Every structure is written in structure tokens, then in C-alpha cells.
Amino acid sequence: MRGCRVIGCSRGHADWSAEGYEHVVADVSREKAVLDLLTHVRAKYGRLDYTVNNAGIASMNHSLLVPATTVDRILSVNVRGTFLVCRESAKLMQRRKWGRIVNISTIAVPMRIEGEALYAASKGAVETLTRVLAREYARFGITVNAVGPSPVDTGMIRSVPKNRIDQLLRSLPINRMGTPADVCNVIDFFLRKESDAVTGQVLYLGGA
Amino acid sequence: MKLSVQDCEGLIQEAYLLFLPQGSSGASISADTRLFGGDSILDSTALVSLLIEIEQQLNDTHHVEIVIADDRAMSQKRSPFRTIGSLAEYLAVLVAEKSEHS
């Protein structure tokens, strides 16, 4: 999607800038931070057309070695954060009876990847949220969909051993690493105005 | 920032008018007007939109950031969303508490 004004957020300040991009410091797992973020968007721009929920954290480890605090942290960002941003985005979008929300899932959900129990479970919850919110928000003209990328070379998988990634890729029909462009392609499709009959869908990349 | 119950009632009544079904008159709106159940003329979507509108009006005009459907509201035996009057009372409490904490 080109030509949009983009407001992004993360827990820290951005060490880069781009034309048309505004960075806001916000932890999406905190309700107050999400309220402040959307209040800012409403006050400054008066509208919100698209939301992409891509904040997420993971902890790749055998489930027998996962501490409870890690469980809380993953669920807090991936599930609570996604829910709060969806809820507050929809409140703003419903004013104009139009909006698009895209959540980020993962192929770890359908592939049941060992070592990613909590991450996959949290994204499974994101997929269910996507499907239920799609029904609830349809009456406000808002679609809600999700994309499940194959492994993309980001900080999130940097700690995963290469042989594990290779093994995963070999099990996929499209056995190359995913790219940001692959993900953008699907997001663009969900955001298109012509996609107003597409909602509650989860689209996996790589053939998972 | 403090808002009286009457202030809140006025704000709710104003917002309520935006969500009346076509052909309905706002002439008989009062504190006793039902928001859901009973003889309410709002459907569930209109009620949700009404609550969001009130949150946004509070934010726009009084710079108060609240979530009306909070844990306390949802767990009360008698829902504060029954009537315009009960919602106004709840809203006044929320705004007062918010002011104390900010």
C-alpha cells in the first residue's frame, strides 16, 4: 500500500526515520499506552484506515524449560496487545464505517513446530481473535484478517539454529526463506478496497 | 476535571440522538430511557456505537481518556448500561476517579 501516512510504535525510540512515517513509543500490552496511541491518531489525523498488528515476541525453547514469566510475557504482547490494538482501532474506524485490520500469525500454528509451543499457542489465539472479531466488526464495515509468514530473517529467529530453520524449510512446498515482500504482498491484498468481502481469513505463506 | 451526573446525562442524551433508529423521536428522552433490554429502541450495534461515541466525546471535549466497559462495569449485578441515568452516574464516577489519578 503506497502513499499512506504511517504511524508505527514500539517500546523504544526508533533509530531511523522515513518520509510519511511517525514513530510513537508505546508498549501494546499496556492498555493506557494503546489508548494514548489511538487518542493521538484521532487527535492528529481524525481517522484510521488500516491497522497492521505486527508487534510480537517469541521464546524458542522446549516447553519443559519455559518459565511461567515467559508465558505471561508472550501472551501479554501477542494476545493482549493484539486485542487492545484491534479494539481501539475499531473504535476509531467505526466512525467512518470502514477499516482494515491485519494481524500477524505464523506457520508455527499449522505446522506445530516443536520448541515454539507458547509462541504458536499465542498466535493460535490471534487467529481465533481474527475470526471472531471479523464477525463482530463486519457490521462496522471493518475487515479483520491474518497472515502467517514462513520464516523471515528478523531478530525473532536469529537465535534459532540454522539446521532447525533448514529442516522447517525442507518441509514446506515453497522451501525458501520468506521475505518482507512476501508478507507485504498478502497485507496489501487484505488492505485493498476491493477486498471488502474478505474477512476472517488466515493466509499462510510457503504452502504451510 | 469533574463532571456532575447532570453533565454526563446531557452528554449521553446528545450522543443517544445520533443512534436513534430512523423515524424515532428523541422527544421523550430522559434519565429513565432504557439503553438495552425492556423497551429500548437501540439494537446491540447502536449501543456499542453509543458507548464509543461517549468515550470519544469525553476525550474530545474534556480530555478524559476512559474505557466505559471496564471490569467493574461488566461485573456489577445491576449493569450501569441499563438506562441513560444509570450510565450517567457511572460515568461521573469514572471521570472523577480518572481525575484523581492523573
Chai-1 contact restraints between the chains, C-beta under 6 A:
chainA,res_idxA,chainB,res_idxB,connection_type,confidence,min_distance_angstrom,max_distance_angstrom,comment,restraint_id
A,L35,B,E65,contact,1.0,0.0,6.0,A-B,restraint_1
A,T39,B,E65,contact,1.0,0.0,6.0,A-B,restraint_2
A,K91,B,I52,contact,1.0,0.0,6.0,A-B,restraint_3
A,R139,B,T45,contact,1.0,0.0,6.0,A-B,restraint_4
